[in-house]
Amino acid sequence: MIFSIIIPVCNGEKYLEKCVGSALLQSDSFDGDKYEILIVENGSTDNTPQLADELSKKHENIRCIHRGRIGLFAARQEGILEAKGDYIVSLDADDMLAEGALSELRKALDKINAAGKKADMLIFRAAELTEEGQGKLLHKKLLEDEKLYEGSDKEELYQLFAQGDSINSMWTKCVRRSIAAIDHDGIFINNGEDLYQTAVYLERAQAIAYIDKALYLYRRAGVSMTSSYNPSYIEDQKKVWAQMDRFLENRNNKEYDKWVDERKSLTCSIMVASIVYSGIGIGNKKKALDKTFDDELFVKYGKRELPKWAPEEPVFIHELIVSDNAKKLLLATARKHDIKVFIKGIRNKIFGSR
């Protein structure tokens, strides 16, 4: 078997069938007996477990495993341990594979093999998933199409990885199964698990190829990261950046270190923004801000420079963080936001949402 498509899912009943359907449709251009689909259900409280089981009973190349609430990182890794394919393809439960994705991956691998080489990882592009189907491409072209990066050429990949998030995503990678399994015992990560795993795979992979084609369709979340507060976010990020630090130790590059420090600062600004713009109430926001400001990651990196490419909202929050009376200004911003949300809610009740 060539490919194992891993779909970790928790409370994903809304899009799971469409997601799995896009994986099943790969057989239109690729032999159905040469790939499998593994649904890793982890701790859902909606109808996802039943739906996943129904799909696995209906299709011979689908397997479903249930692992309880173990987090996205561990769920993906549990799927890898169960996989039989030579290569792992990651698919999130609210996204879709592009038509003919596996066929394109197979062509790339065959071409590399014909040249007497082997690829440990393929990196490809993604596009937005819209109501009409494939939308605009995410990120610009990053590398040379179909080039196999080995030896010193891999430094180009290391630079991209340190500089920004353009190659973070697990879902833009096809990884040889022999290098894909990572020890995940007792490690719960829901936020940033892509970066954690990519740091390991870039270290392990001897040869990496780039495919300048959109083989993945990404559905943008309806709720932004900076408006959905998650108390575990900063603890997840500390595990993730510790893994990145291990990657950087082997690079010994001060410029890479500087870029990553800026990204850690951005992480802190995103965390603070998620508190300010959340709906947890002003009292809880104050408590959450106090806790965040005392956290070791924030103390060390919270007031450092941001990357030049940082989004507008975290940049605004960062300006408040580095100012005098930071907490006072952040809480004032939080109150203004809550008032706006309250007024909007009243208007929607009276006039209906528009």
Buried (B, 14 or more C-beta within 10 A) or exposed (E): BBBBBBBBBBBBBEBBBBBBEBBBBBBEEBEEEBBBBBBBBBBBEEBBBEBBBBBBEEBEBBBBBBBEEBBBBBBBBBBBEBBEBBBBBBBBBBBBBBBBBBBBBBBBBEBBEEEEEEBBBBBBBBBBBEEEEBBEBBBEEBBEEBBBBBEEBBEBBBBBBBBBBBBBBBBBBBBBBEBBBBEBEEBBBBBBBBBBBBBBBBBBBBBBBBBBBBBBBBBEEEEBBBBEBBEEBBBBBBBBBEBBEEBBEEBEBEEBBBBBBBBBBBBBBBBBBBBBBBEBEEEBBBEBBEEBBEBEBBEEBBBBBBBEEBBEBBBBBBEBBBEEEBBEBBBEBBEEBBEEEEEEEEEEEEEEEE
